[in-house]
Amino acid sequence: MPTMTDVRSVAANTKVDNILAGKIFEFANRPSVVQLYGTGSAAGLRISLLIGNEVVVDDQEISPANRFPLLPDDFIGRGGAMQGDRILVSLRNTTVGAIVAQTRVDMEPVS
C-alpha cells in the first residue's frame, strides 16, 4: 500500500495549495481507496482533500495533538480514486502564528 507523508510549517493566515505536489503518487496509478490522517501543532489548522473532481473533505479543523498522526485516531476522510485522478491535500492556517502540520495519505489499490 503506497503511503505519502508530509511535515511542514504553515505560516500565519496562509494556505498551502497542495502538499502532495511532486510526490510519486500525486496521481493515482490505479483505482484506489485514499485515506487521509492529520494533526497540527496547535488549534486553528484546517485541511481539505480533493480526489479528481470530488471534494471529500472541505476545510475541516484537524486535531492539535502535536504529534505524527496515529491510526485510526487521527483519521480525517476517505474517498475513491480512479487511475489518473489527482489527489490534492490543502492546508489553511487560520491563526496569527505558524503551525506545523503532520499528514499521512494511504492509498489502498482495489481490484
N, CA, C and O atoms as a Tinker XYZ file with bonds, in Angstrom:
   444  protein
     1  N      0.854000   -1.175000    0.000000    73     2
     2  CA     0.000000    0.000000    0.000000    64     1     3
     3  C      0.895000    1.232000    0.000000    63     2     4     5
     4  O      1.661000    1.426000    0.944000    81     3
     5  N      0.821000    2.068000   -1.028000    73     3     6
     6  CA     1.603000    3.301000   -1.052000    64     5     7
     7  C      1.150000    4.267000    0.050000    63     6     8     9
     8  O     -0.041000    4.403000    0.331000    81     7
     9  N      2.117000    4.918000    0.651000    73     7    10
    10  CA     1.861000    5.920000    1.682000    64     9    11
    11  C      2.674000    7.163000    1.364000    63    10    12    13
    12  O      3.844000    7.073000    0.991000    81    11
    13  N      2.047000    8.327000    1.516000    73    11    14
    14  CA     2.747000    9.608000    1.364000    64    13    15
    15  C      2.623000   10.348000    2.682000    63    14    16    17
    16  O      1.532000   10.437000    3.246000    81    15
    17  N      3.737000   10.883000    3.182000    73    15    18
    18  CA     3.715000   11.656000    4.422000    64    17    19
    19  C      4.267000   13.049000    4.160000    63    18    20    21
    20  O      5.001000   13.272000    3.197000    81    19
    21  N      3.904000   13.978000    5.029000    73    19    22
    22  CA     4.382000   15.347000    4.892000    64    21    23
    23  C      4.374000   16.012000    6.259000    63    22    24    25
    24  O      3.416000   15.877000    7.021000    81    23
    25  N      5.441000   16.728000    6.562000    73    23    26
    26  CA     5.523000   17.559000    7.760000    64    25    27
    27  C      6.000000   18.918000    7.296000    63    26    28    29
    28  O      7.056000   19.033000    6.674000    81    27
    29  N      5.224000   19.950000    7.596000    73    27    30
    30  CA     5.601000   21.297000    7.166000    64    29    31
    31  C      4.992000   22.352000    8.072000    63    30    32    33
    32  O      3.975000   22.129000    8.729000    81    31
    33  N      5.637000   23.498000    8.087000    73    31    34
    34  CA     5.129000   24.650000    8.826000    64    33    35
    35  C      4.239000   25.456000    7.885000    63    34    36    37
    36  O      4.617000   25.756000    6.752000    81    35
    37  N      3.059000   25.798000    8.372000    73    35    38
    38  CA     2.125000   26.618000    7.600000    64    37    39
    39  C      2.113000   27.994000    8.248000    63    38    40    41
    40  O      1.700000   28.140000    9.398000    81    39
    41  N      2.560000   28.989000    7.519000    73    39    42
    42  CA     2.673000   30.348000    8.052000    64    41    43
    43  C      1.308000   30.914000    8.446000    63    42    44    45
    44  O      0.267000   30.452000    7.978000    81    43
    45  N      1.336000   31.906000    9.302000    73    43    46
    46  CA     0.117000   32.552000    9.797000    64    45    47
    47  C     -0.765000   33.029000    8.649000    63    46    48    49
    48  O     -0.284000   33.640000    7.695000    81    47
    49  N     -2.049000   32.744000    8.752000    73    47    50
    50  CA    -3.063000   33.199000    7.798000    64    49    51
    51  C     -2.706000   32.913000    6.343000    63    50    52    53
    52  O     -2.916000   33.754000    5.469000    81    51
    53  N     -2.161000   31.717000    6.086000    73    51    54
    54  CA    -1.827000   31.344000    4.708000    64    53    55
    55  C     -2.438000   29.988000    4.382000    63    54    56    57
    56  O     -2.952000   29.281000    5.249000    81    55
    57  N     -2.362000   29.654000    3.095000    73    55    58
    58  CA    -2.874000   28.367000    2.612000    64    57    59
    59  C     -1.792000   27.701000    1.765000    63    58    60    61
    60  O     -1.137000   28.351000    0.951000    81    59
    61  N     -1.617000   26.409000    1.967000    73    59    62
    62  CA    -0.739000   25.598000    1.124000    64    61    63
    63  C     -1.665000   24.854000    0.173000    63    62    64    65
    64  O     -2.503000   24.067000    0.613000    81    63
    65  N     -1.522000   25.097000   -1.127000    73    63    66
    66  CA    -2.485000   24.588000   -2.103000    64    65    67
    67  C     -2.447000   23.079000   -2.305000    63    66    68    69
    68  O     -3.504000   22.469000   -2.465000    81    67
    69  N     -1.276000   22.455000   -2.304000    73    67    70
    70  CA    -1.223000   21.008000   -2.492000    64    69    71
    71  C      0.068000   20.454000   -1.900000    63    70    72    73
    72  O      1.141000   20.600000   -2.487000    81    71
    73  N     -0.040000   19.822000   -0.741000    73    71    74
    74  CA     1.145000   19.280000   -0.080000    64    73    75
    75  C      1.685000   18.043000   -0.796000    63    74    76    77
    76  O      2.804000   17.616000   -0.516000    81    75
    77  N      0.916000   17.463000   -1.710000    73    75    78
    78  CA     1.351000   16.271000   -2.430000    64    77    79
    79  C      2.001000   16.597000   -3.775000    63    78    80    81
    80  O      2.434000   15.692000   -4.487000    81    79
    81  N      2.071000   17.876000   -4.123000    73    79    82
    82  CA     2.639000   18.273000   -5.416000    64    81    83
    83  C      4.049000   17.715000   -5.567000    63    82    84    85
    84  O      4.916000   17.943000   -4.724000    81    83
    85  N      4.264000   16.979000   -6.656000    73    83    86
    86  CA     5.565000   16.429000   -6.954000    64    85    87
    87  C      5.838000   15.059000   -6.352000    63    86    88    89
    88  O      6.857000   14.444000   -6.665000    81    87
    89  N      4.951000   14.568000   -5.497000    73    87    90
    90  CA     5.147000   13.234000   -4.915000    64    89    91
    91  C      4.753000   12.179000   -5.946000    63    90    92    93
    92  O      3.930000   12.435000   -6.826000    81    91
    93  N      5.336000   11.012000   -5.832000    73    91    94
    94  CA     5.178000    9.971000   -6.844000    64    93    95
    95  C      3.735000    9.506000   -7.024000    63    94    96    97
    96  O      3.347000    9.122000   -8.127000    81    95
    97  N      2.932000    9.535000   -5.955000    73    95    98
    98  CA     1.545000    9.079000   -6.075000    64    97    99
    99  C      0.543000   10.240000   -6.030000    63    98   100   101
   100  O     -0.615000   10.052000   -5.656000    81    99
   101  N      0.997000   11.446000   -6.415000    73    99   102
   102  CA     0.065000   12.579000   -6.507000    64   101   103
   103  C     -1.079000   12.239000   -7.472000    63   102   104   105
   104  O     -2.216000   12.664000   -7.269000    81   103
   105  N     -0.770000   11.481000   -8.505000    73   103   106
   106  CA    -1.774000   10.991000   -9.444000    64   105   107
   107  C     -1.895000    9.482000   -9.232000    63   106   108   109
   108  O     -0.901000    8.759000   -9.298000    81   107
   109  N     -3.102000    9.019000   -8.981000    73   107   110
   110  CA    -3.318000    7.593000   -8.707000    64   109   111
   111  C     -2.885000    6.762000   -9.907000    63   110   112   113
   112  O     -3.274000    7.046000  -11.040000    81   111
   113  N     -2.076000    5.733000   -9.655000    73   111   114
   114  CA    -1.614000    4.896000  -10.762000    64   113   115
   115  C     -2.538000    3.710000  -11.024000    63   114   116   117
   116  O     -2.330000    2.954000  -11.973000    81   115
   117  N     -3.556000    3.551000  -10.182000    73   115   118
   118  CA    -4.583000    2.508000  -10.357000    64   117   119
   119  C     -5.768000    2.855000   -9.471000    63   118   120   121
   120  O     -5.623000    3.692000   -8.580000    81   119
   121  N     -6.937000    2.249000   -9.673000    73   119   122
   122  CA    -8.071000    2.523000   -8.778000    64   121   123
   123  C     -7.683000    2.209000   -7.334000    63   122   124   125
   124  O     -7.124000    1.150000   -7.046000    81   123
   125  N     -7.986000    3.137000   -6.437000    73   123   126
   126  CA    -7.549000    3.008000   -5.044000    64   125   127
   127  C     -8.535000    3.657000   -4.094000    63   126   128   129
   128  O     -9.325000    4.520000   -4.476000    81   127
   129  N     -8.467000    3.213000   -2.824000    73   127   130
   130  CA    -9.141000    3.892000   -1.733000    64   129   131
   131  C     -8.087000    4.771000   -1.066000    63   130   132   133
   132  O     -7.031000    4.286000   -0.661000    81   131
   133  N     -8.380000    6.062000   -0.955000    73   131   134
   134  CA    -7.446000    7.032000   -0.388000    64   133   135
   135  C     -7.927000    7.405000    1.008000    63   134   136   137
   136  O     -9.085000    7.781000    1.194000    81   135
   137  N     -7.027000    7.298000    1.995000    73   135   138
   138  CA    -7.366000    7.656000    3.373000    64   137   139
   139  C     -6.417000    8.743000    3.848000    63   138   140   141
   140  O     -5.209000    8.665000    3.624000    81   139
   141  N     -6.969000    9.754000    4.502000    73   139   142
   142  CA    -6.205000   10.909000    4.975000    64   141   143
   143  C     -6.200000   10.953000    6.494000    63   142   144   145
   144  O     -7.241000   10.807000    7.134000    81   143
   145  N     -5.021000   11.156000    7.062000    73   143   146
   146  CA    -4.834000   11.313000    8.502000    64   145   147
   147  C     -4.035000   12.592000    8.717000    63   146   148   149
   148  O     -3.192000   12.935000    7.888000    81   147
   149  N     -4.285000   13.303000    9.819000    73   147   150
   150  CA    -3.511000   14.518000   10.048000    64   149   151
   151  C     -3.649000   15.076000   11.444000    63   150   152   153
   152  O     -4.640000   14.846000   12.137000    81   151
   153  N     -2.622000   15.821000   11.841000    73   151   154
   154  CA    -2.617000   16.554000   13.109000    64   153   155
   155  C     -1.859000   17.856000   12.901000    63   154   156   157
   156  O     -1.139000   18.031000   11.918000    81   155
   157  N     -2.039000   18.757000   13.846000    73   155   158
   158  CA    -1.301000   20.011000   13.840000    64   157   159
   159  C     -0.660000   20.251000   15.190000    63   158   160   161
   160  O     -0.988000   19.585000   16.172000    81   159
   161  N      0.250000   21.200000   15.236000    73   159   162
   162  CA     0.933000   21.507000   16.489000    64   161   163
   163  C      0.115000   22.436000   17.384000    63   162   164   165
   164  O      0.465000   22.647000   18.545000    81   163
   165  N     -0.969000   22.987000   16.848000    73   163   166
   166  CA    -1.845000   23.880000   17.618000    64   165   167
   167  C     -3.208000   23.924000   16.941000    63   166   168   169
   168  O     -3.359000   23.499000   15.795000    81   167
   169  N     -4.185000   24.437000   17.652000    73   167   170
   170  CA    -5.530000   24.600000   17.081000    64   169   171
   171  C     -5.501000   25.681000   16.001000    63   170   172   173
   172  O     -4.662000   26.582000   16.024000    81   171
   173  N     -6.428000   25.573000   15.063000    73   171   174
   174  CA    -6.568000   26.597000   14.031000    64   173   175
   175  C     -6.104000   26.168000   12.656000    63   174   176   177
   176  O     -6.069000   26.984000   11.735000    81   175
   177  N     -5.746000   24.898000   12.497000    73   175   178
   178  CA    -5.307000   24.406000   11.201000    64   177   179
   179  C     -6.452000   23.637000   10.544000    63   178   180   181
   180  O     -7.111000   22.820000   11.189000    81   179
   181  N     -6.685000   23.904000    9.257000    73   179   182
   182  CA    -7.767000   23.270000    8.513000    64   181   183
   183  C     -7.200000   22.539000    7.313000    63   182   184   185
   184  O     -6.166000   22.924000    6.768000    81   183
   185  N     -7.899000   21.461000    6.899000    73   183   186
   186  CA    -7.406000   20.609000    5.813000    64   185   187
   187  C     -8.539000   20.300000    4.841000    63   186   188   189
   188  O     -9.702000   20.209000    5.232000    81   187
   189  N     -8.181000   20.143000    3.575000    73   187   190
   190  CA    -9.133000   19.747000    2.536000    64   189   191
   191  C     -8.529000   18.611000    1.734000    63   190   192   193
   192  O     -7.314000   18.549000    1.547000    81   191
   193  N     -9.390000   17.701000    1.255000    73   191   194
   194  CA    -8.972000   16.581000    0.403000    64   193   195
   195  C     -9.865000   16.563000   -0.825000    63   194   196   197
   196  O    -11.088000   16.468000   -0.713000    81   195
   197  N     -9.254000   16.653000   -1.989000    73   195   198
   198  CA    -9.965000   16.535000   -3.258000    64   197   199
   199  C     -9.346000   15.377000   -4.032000    63   198   200   201
   200  O     -8.123000   15.253000   -4.106000    81   199
   201  N    -10.195000   14.534000   -4.605000    73   199   202
   202  CA    -9.739000   13.416000   -5.420000    64   201   203
   203  C    -10.421000   13.550000   -6.771000    63   202   204   205
   204  O    -11.645000   13.464000   -6.872000    81   203
   205  N     -9.618000   13.762000   -7.810000    73   203   206
   206  CA   -10.200000   14.043000   -9.115000    64   205   207
   207  C    -11.003000   15.329000   -9.011000    63   206   208   209
   208  O    -10.468000   16.367000   -8.623000    81   207
   209  N    -12.291000   15.266000   -9.358000    73   207   210
   210  CA   -13.169000   16.431000   -9.234000    64   209   211
   211  C    -14.085000   16.359000   -8.022000    63   210   212   213
   212  O    -15.017000   17.154000   -7.900000    81   211
   213  N    -13.826000   15.402000   -7.116000    73   211   214
   214  CA   -14.693000   15.200000   -5.960000    64   213   215
   215  C    -14.070000   15.791000   -4.695000    63   214   216   217
   216  O    -12.911000   15.525000   -4.378000    81   215
   217  N    -14.851000   16.590000   -3.985000    73   215   218
   218  CA   -14.419000   17.124000   -2.697000    64   217   219
   219  C    -14.784000   16.096000   -1.630000    63   218   220   221
   220  O    -15.962000   15.815000   -1.415000    81   219
   221  N    -13.785000   15.540000   -0.969000    73   219   222
   222  CA   -14.005000   14.533000    0.060000    64   221   223
   223  C    -14.059000   15.187000    1.432000    63   222   224   225
   224  O    -14.932000   14.865000    2.238000    81   223
   225  N    -13.133000   16.104000    1.708000    73   223   226
   226  CA   -13.083000   16.857000    2.961000    64   225   227
   227  C    -12.902000   18.313000    2.577000    63   226   228   229
   228  O    -12.021000   18.646000    1.785000    81   227
   229  N    -13.742000   19.189000    3.140000    73   227   230
   230  CA   -13.671000   20.602000    2.785000    64   229   231
   231  C    -13.410000   21.460000    4.020000    63   230   232   233
   232  O    -14.307000   21.679000    4.833000    81   231
   233  N    -12.182000   21.941000    4.152000    73   231   234
   234  CA   -11.813000   22.915000    5.175000    64   233   235
   235  C    -12.164000   22.448000    6.591000    63   234   236   237
   236  O    -12.763000   23.186000    7.374000    81   235
   237  N    -11.782000   21.219000    6.896000    73   235   238
   238  CA   -12.080000   20.590000    8.189000    64   237   239
   239  C    -10.994000   20.914000    9.209000    63   238   240   241
   240  O     -9.806000   20.797000    8.908000    81   239
   241  N    -11.390000   21.316000   10.406000    73   239   242
   242  CA   -10.444000   21.533000   11.508000    64   241   243
   243  C     -9.785000   20.204000   11.859000    63   242   244   245
   244  O    -10.459000   19.175000   11.913000    81   243
   245  N     -8.471000   20.215000   12.099000    73   243   246
   246  CA    -7.789000   18.977000   12.463000    64   245   247
   247  C     -7.279000   19.037000   13.897000    63   246   248   249
   248  O     -7.139000   20.112000   14.480000    81   247
   249  N     -7.008000   17.873000   14.445000    73   247   250
   250  CA    -6.577000   17.722000   15.831000    64   249   251
   251  C     -5.277000   18.480000   16.109000    63   250   252   253
   252  O     -4.340000   18.415000   15.313000    81   251
   253  N     -5.217000   19.199000   17.236000    73   251   254
   254  CA    -3.982000   19.874000   17.622000    64   253   255
   255  C     -3.106000   18.975000   18.507000    63   254   256   257
   256  O     -2.536000   19.445000   19.491000    81   255
   257  N     -3.000000   17.706000   18.167000    73   255   258
   258  CA    -2.317000   16.715000   19.012000    64   257   259
   259  C     -0.797000   16.909000   19.080000    63   258   260   261
   260  O     -0.154000   16.375000   19.983000    81   259
   261  N     -0.217000   17.655000   18.152000    73   259   262
   262  CA     1.215000   17.963000   18.142000    64   261   263
   263  C      2.073000   16.693000   18.113000    63   262   264   265
   264  O      3.026000   16.564000   18.882000    81   263
   265  N      1.732000   15.768000   17.229000    73   263   266
   266  CA     2.485000   14.530000   17.016000    64   265   267
   267  C      2.139000   14.013000   15.634000    63   266   268   269
   268  O      1.182000   14.473000   15.011000    81   267
   269  N      2.926000   13.049000   15.153000    73   267   270
   270  CA     2.599000   12.460000   13.867000    64   269   271
   271  C      1.284000   11.690000   13.995000    63   270   272   273
   272  O      1.041000   11.092000   15.043000    81   271
   273  N      0.425000   11.679000   12.969000    73   271   274
   274  CA    -0.888000   11.035000   13.065000    64   273   275
   275  C     -0.817000    9.560000   13.471000    63   274   276   277
   276  O      0.006000    8.797000   12.964000    81   275
   277  N     -1.695000    9.185000   14.391000    73   275   278
   278  CA    -1.861000    7.795000   14.794000    64   277   279
   279  C     -3.055000    7.217000   14.055000    63   278   280   281
   280  O     -4.051000    7.904000   13.829000    81   279
   281  N     -2.949000    5.946000   13.680000    73   279   282
   282  CA    -4.062000    5.273000   13.008000    64   281   283
   283  C     -4.771000    4.380000   14.010000    63   282   284   285
   284  O     -4.090000    3.605000   14.681000    81   283
   285  N     -6.048000    4.428000   14.158000    73   283   286
   286  CA    -7.029000    5.198000   13.399000    64   285   287
   287  C     -7.412000    6.527000   14.057000    63   286   288   289
   288  O     -8.310000    7.214000   13.570000    81   287
   289  N     -6.749000    6.897000   15.148000    73   287   290
   290  CA    -7.157000    8.054000   15.953000    64   289   291
   291  C     -7.289000    9.353000   15.162000    63   290   292   293
   292  O     -8.226000   10.118000   15.390000    81   291
   293  N     -6.374000    9.609000   14.245000    73   291   294
   294  CA    -6.335000   10.894000   13.547000    64   293   295
   295  C     -6.867000   10.819000   12.116000    63   294   296   297
   296  O     -6.435000   11.566000   11.238000    81   295
   297  N     -7.814000    9.901000   11.901000    73   295   298
   298  CA    -8.464000    9.750000   10.598000    64   297   299
   299  C     -9.281000   10.997000   10.278000    63   298   300   301
   300  O    -10.001000   11.516000   11.130000    81   299
   301  N     -9.160000   11.470000    9.043000    73   299   302
   302  CA    -9.903000   12.668000    8.617000    64   301   303
   303  C    -10.930000   12.330000    7.543000    63   302   304   305
   304  O    -12.072000   12.783000    7.629000    81   303
   305  N    -10.557000   11.552000    6.544000    73   303   306
   306  CA   -11.506000   11.246000    5.481000    64   305   307
   307  C    -11.008000   10.162000    4.552000    63   306   308   309
   308  O     -9.827000    9.814000    4.543000    81   307
   309  N    -11.952000    9.626000    3.758000    73   307   310
   310  CA   -11.663000    8.520000    2.836000    64   309   311
   311  C    -12.459000    8.747000    1.554000    63   310   312   313
   312  O    -13.605000    9.195000    1.585000    81   311
   313  N    -11.828000    8.431000    0.433000    73   311   314
   314  CA   -12.517000    8.546000   -0.843000    64   313   315
   315  C    -11.904000    7.619000   -1.867000    63   314   316   317
   316  O    -10.835000    7.052000   -1.641000    81   315
   317  N    -12.575000    7.462000   -2.990000    73   315   318
   318  CA   -12.109000    6.597000   -4.054000    64   317   319
   319  C    -11.427000    7.374000   -5.158000    63   318   320   321
   320  O    -11.863000    8.461000   -5.535000    81   319
   321  N    -10.347000    6.802000   -5.674000    73   319   322
   322  CA    -9.618000    7.414000   -6.783000    64   321   323
   323  C     -9.594000    6.442000   -7.952000    63   322   324   325
   324  O     -9.368000    5.246000   -7.771000    81   323
   325  N     -9.826000    6.955000   -9.137000    73   323   326
   326  CA    -9.675000    6.171000  -10.361000    64   325   327
   327  C     -8.267000    6.414000  -10.901000    63   326   328   329
   328  O     -7.618000    7.392000  -10.529000    81   327
   329  N     -7.805000    5.540000  -11.761000    73   327   330
   330  CA    -6.475000    5.702000  -12.332000    64   329   331
   331  C     -6.358000    7.072000  -12.993000    63   330   332   333
   332  O     -7.216000    7.455000  -13.788000    81   331
   333  N     -5.309000    7.802000  -12.669000    73   331   334
   334  CA    -5.078000    9.129000  -13.237000    64   333   335
   335  C     -5.653000   10.275000  -12.438000    63   334   336   337
   336  O     -5.316000   11.429000  -12.703000    81   335
   337  N     -6.521000    9.997000  -11.453000    73   335   338
   338  CA    -7.086000   11.073000  -10.623000    64   337   339
   339  C     -5.985000   11.753000   -9.819000    63   338   340   341
   340  O     -5.091000   11.094000   -9.289000    81   339
   341  N     -6.060000   13.073000   -9.734000    73   339   342
   342  CA    -5.122000   13.835000   -8.916000    64   341   343
   343  C     -5.632000   13.848000   -7.481000    63   342   344   345
   344  O     -6.815000   14.080000   -7.232000    81   343
   345  N     -4.729000   13.598000   -6.544000    73   343   346
   346  CA    -5.063000   13.659000   -5.124000    64   345   347
   347  C     -4.475000   14.958000   -4.598000    63   346   348   349
   348  O     -3.262000   15.163000   -4.636000    81   347
   349  N     -5.331000   15.817000   -4.116000    73   347   350
   350  CA    -4.921000   17.139000   -3.685000    64   349   351
   351  C     -5.274000   17.321000   -2.217000    63   350   352   353
   352  O     -6.433000   17.172000   -1.830000    81   351
   353  N     -4.277000   17.642000   -1.401000    73   351   354
   354  CA    -4.488000   17.924000    0.015000    64   353   355
   355  C     -3.996000   19.346000    0.268000    63   354   356   357
   356  O     -2.828000   19.654000    0.035000    81   355
   357  N     -4.891000   20.211000    0.746000    73   355   358
   358  CA    -4.501000   21.585000    1.042000    64   357   359
   359  C     -4.649000   21.859000    2.538000    63   358   360   361
   360  O     -5.482000   21.257000    3.216000    81   359
   361  N     -3.827000   22.777000    3.035000    73   359   362
   362  CA    -3.832000   23.175000    4.440000    64   361   363
   363  C     -4.067000   24.670000    4.530000    63   362   364   365
   364  O     -3.582000   25.438000    3.699000    81   363
   365  N     -4.827000   25.083000    5.564000    73   363   366
   366  CA    -5.073000   26.516000    5.772000    64   365   367
   367  C     -4.910000   26.834000    7.252000    63   366   368   369
   368  O     -5.536000   26.210000    8.109000    81   367
   369  N     -4.069000   27.800000    7.532000    73   367   370
   370  CA    -3.829000   28.247000    8.901000    64   369   371
   371  C     -4.704000   29.472000    9.163000    63   370   372   373
   372  O     -4.614000   30.470000    8.447000    81   371
   373  N     -5.540000   29.394000   10.180000    73   371   374
   374  CA    -6.472000   30.493000   10.488000    64   373   375
   375  C     -5.986000   31.355000   11.651000    63   374   376   377
   376  O     -6.730000   32.202000   12.144000    81   375
   377  N     -4.749000   31.150000   12.092000    73   375   378
   378  CA    -4.249000   31.850000   13.273000    64   377   379
   379  C     -3.206000   32.910000   12.905000    63   378   380   381
   380  O     -2.878000   33.102000   11.735000    81   379
   381  N     -2.696000   33.590000   13.935000    73   379   382
   382  CA    -1.685000   34.632000   13.728000    64   381   383
   383  C     -0.269000   34.108000   13.954000    63   382   384   385
   384  O      0.677000   34.894000   14.007000    81   383
   385  N     -0.112000   32.795000   14.086000    73   383   386
   386  CA     1.208000   32.193000   14.250000    64   385   387
   387  C      1.346000   30.970000   13.366000    63   386   388   389
   388  O      0.351000   30.381000   12.945000    81   387
   389  N      2.576000   30.593000   13.088000    73   387   390
   390  CA     2.824000   29.406000   12.264000    64   389   391
   391  C      2.420000   28.145000   13.020000    63   390   392   393
   392  O      2.552000   28.069000   14.241000    81   391
   393  N      1.923000   27.154000   12.275000    73   391   394
   394  CA     1.525000   25.856000   12.838000    64   393   395
   395  C      2.177000   24.762000   12.002000    63   394   396   397
   396  O      2.175000   24.825000   10.772000    81   395
   397  N      2.736000   23.761000   12.676000    73   395   398
   398  CA     3.316000   22.622000   11.979000    64   397   399
   399  C      2.212000   21.592000   11.728000    63   398   400   401
   400  O      1.486000   21.208000   12.645000    81   399
   401  N      2.100000   21.154000   10.479000    73   399   402
   402  CA     1.110000   20.148000   10.088000    64   401   403
   403  C      1.825000   18.842000    9.794000    63   402   404   405
   404  O      2.864000   18.821000    9.134000    81   403
   405  N      1.253000   17.743000   10.297000    73   403   406
   406  CA     1.765000   16.406000   10.011000    64   405   407
   407  C      0.641000   15.633000    9.326000    63   406   408   409
   408  O     -0.443000   15.488000    9.891000    81   407
   409  N      0.889000   15.141000    8.125000    73   407   410
   410  CA    -0.160000   14.440000    7.384000    64   409   411
   411  C      0.349000   13.102000    6.857000    63   410   412   413
   412  O      1.544000   12.901000    6.643000    81   411
   413  N     -0.606000   12.200000    6.657000    73   411   414
   414  CA    -0.327000   10.890000    6.071000    64   413   415
   415  C     -1.474000   10.568000    5.122000    63   414   416   417
   416  O     -2.644000   10.721000    5.475000    81   415
   417  N     -1.134000   10.124000    3.921000    73   415   418
   418  CA    -2.115000    9.719000    2.924000    64   417   419
   419  C     -1.797000    8.274000    2.537000    63   418   420   421
   420  O     -0.715000    7.988000    2.025000    81   419
   421  N     -2.739000    7.369000    2.781000    73   419   422
   422  CA    -2.602000    5.968000    2.392000    64   421   423
   423  C     -3.443000    5.700000    1.166000    63   422   424   425
   424  O     -4.576000    6.172000    1.065000    81   423
   425  N     -2.891000    4.942000    0.233000    73   423   426
   426  CA    -3.617000    4.561000   -0.986000    64   425   427
   427  C     -3.666000    3.035000   -1.034000    63   426   428   429
   428  O     -2.633000    2.378000   -1.165000    81   427
   429  N     -4.853000    2.486000   -0.928000    73   427   430
   430  CA    -5.012000    1.038000   -0.983000    64   429   431
   431  C     -5.609000    0.640000   -2.333000    63   430   432   433
   432  O     -6.775000    0.929000   -2.600000    81   431
   433  N     -4.828000   -0.015000   -3.177000    73   431   434
   434  CA    -5.333000   -0.427000   -4.504000    64   433   435
   435  C     -6.522000   -1.366000   -4.381000    63   434   436   437
   436  O     -6.569000   -2.210000   -3.487000    81   435
   437  N     -7.480000   -1.212000   -5.287000    73   435   438
   438  CA    -8.630000   -2.107000   -5.335000    64   437   439
   439  C     -8.566000   -2.884000   -6.645000    63   438   440   441
   440  O     -8.006000   -2.408000   -7.632000    81   439
   441  N     -9.136000   -4.069000   -6.646000    73   439   442
   442  CA    -9.068000   -4.922000   -7.847000    64   441   443
   443  C     -9.963000   -4.414000   -8.937000    63   442   444
   444  O    -10.026000   -5.010000  -10.012000    81   443
